[in-house]
């Protein structure tokens, strides 16, 4: 997976994100600015790393369904 595909998957599941650094995307849970924010990026091993609420974890994500499950687990969706 690359950053372009991650950007596409985030937009396809309905999350509005902005690129804060090169290949690091920031957004808000359920697209509500008063709720907690999250950051997602692709790490060196090719996994998707999610950081929110002081927790950072990496997942092997290949498609939209898997990304949706990760986001639901972090209460992003």
N, C-alpha and C positions, 0 to 999 in steps of 0.2 A: 504494500500500500504506500501511496505517496501523499503529499499534502494536498494536491489538487483533488484527488479522490476523496480525501477526508472532508474537504470543503464542500464537495458535491453531496456527499452523504449527509452532512449536517444540514444543509439546505433542503434536501429531499425529505428529511423527517420533520421539517418545520421549525428548525432552530435558526434564529437570526444571530450570526456571529460576525465579529470583526477581527481582523488580523492585527494583533498588538505588537508582535515582533515577527520576524521572518518565520513563517510556518507555525506560529502559535496563535490559536484562535480563542477568543474570549466571548462569552455570552452569558445570559442570565437564565435561571431556571424558568421554564414555561414562558420565556420572553417577557417576563415582568421585571422591570428594573429595581423594584423594591425588594425582590427576593435575592437569594444568594447567587453569586457569580461562579462560573466555572471556566477552566482553561483546558484545551485539548491540543495535543500535538503528536507527531510521530517521533518515537525515540529512535536511537541508533540501531536497535535490533528490529525495527520495522513494526513494533506494536503501537497501539494507540494508548497514550497516557492521558488520564483524566485527573485533574486536581480541583477539588472543591471542598469547602468547609474544613480545611486543614488536613484532608486525606488525599494522598496521591497513589494511584494504582494503574498498572498497565494491563492491557488486554489484547488478545489476538483477535482482531476484528477484520472480517473479509467482506461483509455485505451489510445492507441496510437493516436487516432483521437483528443481527448481532449487535450493531451499534445502538439500536432502539432498546434492547435488553440492558445494555450497559448504562444507558441514560436513565432508564427506569430504576435501576438499582441505586443510582446516585441521586434520585429524585430530581432529575433535570427535566424529565418529561412528566 
